[in-house]
Amino acid sequence: MFDTLQDRLAATFKGLRGKGRLSEADIDATAREIRIALLEADVNLAVVKEFVAAVKERARGEELSKALNPAQQVIKIVNDELIEILGGETRTVRFAKTPPTVIMLAGLQGAGKTTLAGKLARWLKDEGHSPLLVAADLQRPNAVNQLQVVGQRAGVQVFAPEPGNGVGDPVAVARQSILEAQRRLFDVVIVDTAGRLGIDAELMRQAADIKAAVNPDETLFVVDAMIGQDAVNTAVAFQEGVGFDGVVLTKLDGDARGGAALSIARVVGKPIMFASNGENLKDFDVFHPDRMASRILDMGDMLTLIEQAEKAFDAEQSKLAADKLLGGKGEFGLQDFLSQMQQMRKMGPLSKIFGMLPGMGQMKDQIANIDEREVDRIEAIIYSMTPAERADVSILNGSRRLRIARGAGVEVSDVNNLVNRFTEARKMMQSMAGMMGGGMPGMGGGLPGRPARQQQKKGKKGRGPGNPAKRAAAARGEKVAARPAADAGDAFGFGGQQPSEADLQRAMQDYQLPPQLQQMFNQSNKGPRG
């Protein structure tokens, strides 16, 4: 949704690179480009003016860090201002002191309220609550049936005493739902109301009546992020007619310009609380202004990625696979690779996962062309192997590979490619683990799976003191004084004292670096070429 804005801002910041300082002309030119980028993204004009004025004021101020280059200075300012117009701080549901907590959903017809109700119910259920969905949209054809289907998919109960399709009193249904929740011990009630076609006075009055009947703890305005300025206008009208506490954005995965998301919170003065970015019930989460600003500026969203990984990955299984990969007990095989790949797929499409990584805005086309079916083919190939073949790919001769290819419905070359890529990737990871195997100074350690006592004996055999500085002194015949107990931060073996330059040089000469790192260290000591 924010691709156009992201590209324009990236081009603007690129023009600042290489400048030693920001001149007045640079600030004006950058502000003009930012203004154009926001207007092209269909951001509200008043919001654009306020945003650009704030950026220019701060860029001319004394707050800029001298340690940052001009591009970084402007990015930091723009990031801060984006967070501000998106709401500033994250806000979630305020739960009632005495259950049930009542949440009322309202918005235009077609905004996705009914599906959003199911997503919100599923999210609340995952958070440990017991929600009840209420079918109070009795106007739209089959709205009640749709909510029942969505509720079944989400695994939550639906209160639907009326058939809908123009039959029944939505105010009475909403009022009865509170009693039903109290009787059946549901702690959250989600009331799905009828959508409006524009600013419909009658339906607006109906929404006000429902709100008065149930006295909701949260009234959420559900808005389609793809409709641009109309979303802002409708939100303003609904705020004046009924009032709401927060905004929920739907269809953030669409290809619209995203102006509604950047305008609505500032215009109506209410926070964006949730966002929906897909058709599945799990494509829903709390809206974080700082993370959204980070995505717009192509800095990624690592916190969301980590949170999703924590939910999808089995910690014990992942640790076992990591131990195998780093040389511990057993060997990392295709079965371990398959398990990790399946857990990653629980996080969502690969294009969505890669899109959360920093700098991926420059690879949007490649990410968009990721073929999820390739992952299916990899799974089919691995499933066509026996357990022994998955554990040790070296036993895969020509006849075995032909059998696997036929079982998976692929060519033998596909099996060869998978095995070769897997073997090379595993070899590279194990090589990296080997470089760190002895443990870096202050990091402790060595390879997992090797007892610490064995590592200690192997390191001390025939080498004298374990400390590099002491070992170097002993080699020169100097007496090594016993040093006092090290401080907690003394990981480099200098007795808690500040080492001299000569100490450091002797320690580095004595410390055996891996060949690759030693070559890099030697090159860096040569200084700049002249």
Buried (B, 14 or more C-beta within 10 A) or exposed (E): BBBBBBBBBBEBBEBBEEEEEBEEEBBEBBBEBBBEBBBEBBBBEEBBEBBBEBBBEBBEEEEBEEEEBBBBBBBBBBBBBBBBBBBEEBBBBEBBEEBBBBBBBBBBBEBBBBBBBBBBBBBBBEEEBBBBBBBBBBBBEEBBBBBBBBBEEBEBBBBBEBEBBEEBBBBBBBBBBBEBBEEEEBBBBBBBBBBBEEBBEEBBEBBBBBBEBBEBBBBBBBBBBBBBBBBBBBBEBBBEBBBBBBBBBBBBBBEBBBBBBBBBBBBBEBBBBBBBBBEBBBBBBBBBBBBBBBBBBBBBBEEBBEBBBEEBBEEEEBEBBBBBBBBBEBBBBBBBBBBBBEBBBEBBBBBBBBBBBEEBBEEBEEBEEBEEEEBEBBBBBBEBBEEEBBBEBEEBEEEBBEBBBEBBEBEBEBBBBBBEEBEEEBEEBBEEBEBBBBEEEEEEEBBBEBEEEEBEEEEEEEEEBEBBBBBBBBEEEEEBEEBEEEEEEBEBBBBBEEBEEEBBEBBBEBBEBBEEEEEEEEEEEEEEEE
